[in-house]
Amino acid sequence: MRSGELARLAGVTVRALRHYHQVGVLAEPHRTGNGYRAYDVHDLVRVLRIKRLAALGVPLERMPEVLDDDGRDRDATELLDELDRELAVRMERITRQREVLALLRAHRAAPDVPPELAPFLAVFAAAGVTADMRRLDRDQSILLAHFAGEEGMAELARFYERLSGPALFPTVTAISERFSRLGPDSTDGEITELARSFAAALGPEIGTLDEEATAPGLGAAAELLGRHTEDVLNEQQWEALRRFGVLLEALPEE
């Protein structure tokens, strides 16, 4: 039989047959005088066995040791136990993924948002923060979460929780809204006042984050956060952040 007939009988594609040949689980048959591959019923049985093994999760590179065994001496228990353990790990991973999806869906968060921070970012989004600021918050949270890692995520989540809590949330959203309006028409006094408001509201929280942070990546992320906003913020917003930084450095240590 030709490759097309074998593929039809086995319920696979001709492309799959070629792949089986390439990885060595199905031997190349002889070719007829006109160059077509000539398969027989033994090849059909081999392909059906490959399909069954693949359905159990056996990787192609492991198949030859099963396919080429005569079945008299081999104990398949070890392989089946290994496959069962791999499936258990995959099921656990899928369960965790579904839990993350449920959390993100509950907060109407984007799939790429760090799930630990999704509840807090959702609070700011619901408060009517501008789209540009929401994107900035999202991108920076992704950077911070990556460099915080598992070690620093708890500290980072507590920081976001405090910012979105009732004590700070109204002030933070008001400052964020004022910051988004800074532009060429903003006066020097407006920039200075906003920087002072930033420092008064967020200075103690940033100091607390620095004190709690145990992940070295959080410190390393600061430079990257600055580089990320280089082409996002305008001149007046950058100046407000610069003055904010100066005020932070001048704050007395606890």
Helices and strands as residue ranges (DSSP letters): H 3-10, H 14-23, H 41-56, G 60-62, H 63-67, H 77-106, H 118-126, H 131-163, H 169-181, H 188-212, H 216-228, H 235-250
